[in-house]
Amino acid sequence: MISVCILGAGPAGMSCALWCRRLGMEPQLYDIASEVGGTLIGNKRPNNWILGNSQLTSHDIAKTYRNNIDAEKISVETAIKLNFIKIEPSEGISIYYSNSDGDEHIRNYSALVIASGIRARGQEMFSFLKNRCFKGAINADPLGHFKGLQDLKNQKVLVVGGGDNAFFTANDLAGAGVKVKLLSRSTPIAQKSIQIKVKNHELHGRLERVIGNLNTIDEDKHGFIVTVNSESPREMREIKRIELRIGFTPRLELLETVSCDQVIQRDDEGYPVLDGWGRSTIHGVYFAGDIVRMGPPAVVTALASGASSARAIADDFRESNLWSL
Ligand SMILES: Cc1cc2nc3c(=O)[nH]c(=O)nc-3n(C[C@H](O)[C@H](O)[C@H](O)COP(=O)(O)OP(=O)(O)OC[C@H]3O[C@@H](n4cnc5c(N)ncnc54)[C@H](O)[C@@H]3O)c2cc1C
């Protein structure tokens, strides 16, 4: 039997598992989180970007996917700690991990799919913020602004970024009565529908757009003092919280646990170098989902990418005597 270890049980990992099963292989899903669903789990917003699914929130979609995985009797282990991955391209892949009870296990597989997603960039992107601790007052989680939102009414919050997540955050905050400053470097790239909502808050004085670069952040007893570099430099005071929405980076810390004679090549921004089907530079190792640069990071592309990797595995192992017919 071709056994496939899938690290990451978000939409990409689950889609890959389903396709592996349909193609006659034996998939096993692992996740470091306690629940499957990946980024969808914490998102209670309607997800109107999947044909035929317009009534469901991302959270609901995650539950639907989980039900499908259970119905296919695909094995899932959550809350794992990955200790070591040994890759011997001609022999297979061994995963060393601890389960939620702390018991250590070793499992052997024919192929490995890494579907660990991407993570939000945070204060490490600003040299003047390195090694400084702000106890949650500077936050990079795209949905983190919902925490303690009620305490922010009529307070000033700075949102930094020009993409969808910055604009959604600014819209949520302004809608909750927060005085929002939205700092973008240049022309925003957020989708037009959310830009219109933000413009509406701006017209009603609930939000101020600021163009420029974050320059310094200091604290006093009233909150943050922020300076911005722009054509007309300015200072903002009494900022209670700063929400950074400045893009994403691949979540590939797990590669530090890999032992292999060959290297999984990565590009300038850290994304794995792959062919169009998710094959990495090492035989038997594949990637799927947001971690693959294949289109907009979205559920539909993650599902397609998981399917591609499964198909690539089936093709690559076509001649293998591991198939049980
Ligand atoms: C705020 C926000 C709103 C969004 N809204 C939409 C929307 O409305 N519509 C839409 O289509 N898309 C939306 N997206 C994008 C969508 O959620 C992602 O494109 C999709 O979830 C990507 O799926 P994935 O499986 O590649 O990664 P993820 O969903 O990120 O899943 C990755 C999984 O890997 C696990 N993992 C990480 N490291 C390891 C490890 N070492 N070992 C094992 N497991 C690991 C994680 O715990 C996680 O469960 C949104 C994203 C965000 C951030």
PDBQT file of the ligand as one rigid body, heavy atoms in Angstrom, charges set to zero:
ROOT
HETATM    1  C1  LIG A 401      -8.465  36.080   8.055  1.00  0.00    +0.000 C 
HETATM    2  C2  LIG A 401      -8.558  35.196   6.864  1.00  0.00    +0.000 A 
HETATM    3  C3  LIG A 401      -9.751  35.175   6.151  1.00  0.00    +0.000 A 
HETATM    4  C4  LIG A 401      -9.855  34.338   5.041  1.00  0.00    +0.000 A 
HETATM    5  N1  LIG A 401     -11.016  34.317   4.366  1.00  0.00    +0.000 NA
HETATM    6  C5  LIG A 401     -11.168  33.507   3.298  1.00  0.00    +0.000 A 
HETATM    7  C6  LIG A 401     -12.407  33.440   2.579  1.00  0.00    +0.000 A 
HETATM    8  O1  LIG A 401     -13.382  34.115   2.898  1.00  0.00    +0.000 OA
HETATM    9  N2  LIG A 401     -12.479  32.599   1.521  1.00  0.00    +0.000 N 
HETATM   10  C7  LIG A 401     -11.432  31.802   1.129  1.00  0.00    +0.000 A 
HETATM   11  O2  LIG A 401     -11.556  31.031   0.176  1.00  0.00    +0.000 OA
HETATM   12  N3  LIG A 401     -10.243  31.853   1.795  1.00  0.00    +0.000 NA
HETATM   13  C8  LIG A 401     -10.087  32.682   2.855  1.00  0.00    +0.000 A 
HETATM   14  N4  LIG A 401      -8.893  32.742   3.514  1.00  0.00    +0.000 N 
HETATM   15  C9  LIG A 401      -7.773  31.918   3.037  1.00  0.00    +0.000 C 
HETATM   16  C10 LIG A 401      -7.954  30.452   3.433  1.00  0.00    +0.000 C 
HETATM   17  O3  LIG A 401      -8.289  30.353   4.796  1.00  0.00    +0.000 OA
HETATM   18  C11 LIG A 401      -6.632  29.732   3.147  1.00  0.00    +0.000 C 
HETATM   19  O4  LIG A 401      -6.277  29.942   1.800  1.00  0.00    +0.000 OA
HETATM   20  C12 LIG A 401      -6.756  28.226   3.400  1.00  0.00    +0.000 C 
HETATM   21  O5  LIG A 401      -7.162  27.966   4.720  1.00  0.00    +0.000 OA
HETATM   22  C13 LIG A 401      -5.406  27.562   3.122  1.00  0.00    +0.000 C 
HETATM   23  O6  LIG A 401      -5.480  26.212   3.453  1.00  0.00    +0.000 OA
HETATM   24  P1  LIG A 401      -4.173  25.377   3.857  1.00  0.00    +0.000 P 
HETATM   25  O7  LIG A 401      -4.669  24.010   4.168  1.00  0.00    +0.000 OA
HETATM   26  O8  LIG A 401      -3.135  25.572   2.837  1.00  0.00    +0.000 OA
HETATM   27  O9  LIG A 401      -3.600  26.095   5.161  1.00  0.00    +0.000 OA
HETATM   28  P2  LIG A 401      -4.232  26.326   6.585  1.00  0.00    +0.000 P 
HETATM   29  O10 LIG A 401      -5.702  26.504   6.531  1.00  0.00    +0.000 OA
HETATM   30  O11 LIG A 401      -3.428  27.423   7.189  1.00  0.00    +0.000 OA
HETATM   31  O12 LIG A 401      -3.925  24.968   7.368  1.00  0.00    +0.000 OA
HETATM   32  C14 LIG A 401      -2.623  24.592   7.705  1.00  0.00    +0.000 C 
HETATM   33  C15 LIG A 401      -2.670  23.588   8.837  1.00  0.00    +0.000 C 
HETATM   34  O13 LIG A 401      -1.360  23.095   9.066  1.00  0.00    +0.000 OA
HETATM   35  C16 LIG A 401      -1.154  22.952  10.460  1.00  0.00    +0.000 C 
HETATM   36  N5  LIG A 401       0.287  22.935  10.717  1.00  0.00    +0.000 N 
HETATM   37  C17 LIG A 401       1.177  23.954  10.731  1.00  0.00    +0.000 A 
HETATM   38  N6  LIG A 401       2.409  23.513  11.014  1.00  0.00    +0.000 NA
HETATM   39  C18 LIG A 401       2.313  22.164  11.167  1.00  0.00    +0.000 A 
HETATM   40  C19 LIG A 401       3.245  21.139  11.482  1.00  0.00    +0.000 A 
HETATM   41  N7  LIG A 401       4.527  21.401  11.703  1.00  0.00    +0.000 N 
HETATM   42  N8  LIG A 401       2.800  19.864  11.569  1.00  0.00    +0.000 NA
HETATM   43  C20 LIG A 401       1.484  19.573  11.377  1.00  0.00    +0.000 A 
HETATM   44  N9  LIG A 401       0.551  20.522  11.092  1.00  0.00    +0.000 NA
HETATM   45  C21 LIG A 401       0.961  21.795  10.987  1.00  0.00    +0.000 A 
HETATM   46  C22 LIG A 401      -1.885  24.126  11.049  1.00  0.00    +0.000 C 
HETATM   47  O14 LIG A 401      -2.186  23.907  12.419  1.00  0.00    +0.000 OA
HETATM   48  C23 LIG A 401      -3.144  24.190  10.168  1.00  0.00    +0.000 C 
HETATM   49  O15 LIG A 401      -4.191  23.394  10.703  1.00  0.00    +0.000 OA
HETATM   50  C24 LIG A 401      -8.746  33.557   4.632  1.00  0.00    +0.000 A 
HETATM   51  C25 LIG A 401      -7.552  33.588   5.344  1.00  0.00    +0.000 A 
HETATM   52  C26 LIG A 401      -7.449  34.407   6.455  1.00  0.00    +0.000 A 
HETATM   53  C27 LIG A 401      -6.155  34.443   7.214  1.00  0.00    +0.000 C 
ENDROOT
TORSDOF 0
